[in-house]
């Protein structure tokens, strides 16, 4: 019987340990309501202050479908056959350009040169009601906000221009702290994503001005298009430049040899000496050679120009950037409600901790 009694006593002690009555919970909530209310009020005030120090942000997005691969000669359609009639071969014109994988396009918009480029671009601000550069927009907009004035004091007004320094024939960029901060803001404001399944690329810009947001998205797309086009056609454009220079020299030689041959024939019309014929044959050979070189270079130049046009990538705009009508952030109501709930919960924990500590001290 002693074993049975001990078991009953143990079970009774366990029931007493885990038993929490509803009346105890209600009593605890009544006792802690003052702490909970104070915590909620303080957190709500902090949330209100924080949410109203943040300026409104607007997001504008542009969607494009970039060309995945460079087209071959067949992509030129009837242009290849027309070039063939002119004696121009396009066998080596296609497929020779370098390509950038579209999934690397977002990295281009996260580069320092892109940030510097964007800071110098002119945009129209609806809030400031004037046209100015992105860098000037950030500066003047921050001067009108409380948080911007505080940050502006830390940045300072005296800043030098961007410098290109050369160390051991290596070109480097020297940025000021203000420029680095603005470039970081640009990188956080402009984002790009590429969907490998659909092949669609989206560029979004978040700005405190809706018109500036739409302009920034369009400028980012133009920068990306120009960058990829320049990369894809760089070799072809260098070849065009080289052939243009060579063609100019060949044209001068061709015209000089033609003039020399014509002048010699005019001076020696009535002469039938073998020496005169030998000199005429030599001048004629020089003229034919210069003419052949000039014609060949002309064909190569036209071929190179066609190659530049063929290798230029295509970016088809699916959704142009629009001026947003509704702000995207901050969600002030959610911020205030979230911090209020957090403050109430924190007050509940503080009261519970205080009660536990006081209970142990009384023991």
PyMOL commands that set and color helices and strands:
alter all, ss='L'
color gray80, all
select helices_A, chain A and resi 2-18+22-53+73-76+79-85+102-108+112-119+134-143+146-155+177-189+210-267+274-311+332-362
alter helices_A, ss='H'
color red, helices_A
select strands_A, chain A and resi 58-66+122-125+130-133+163-167+170-174+190-195+200-207+315-319
alter strands_A, ss='S'
color yellow, strands_A
deselect
rebuild
show_as cartoon
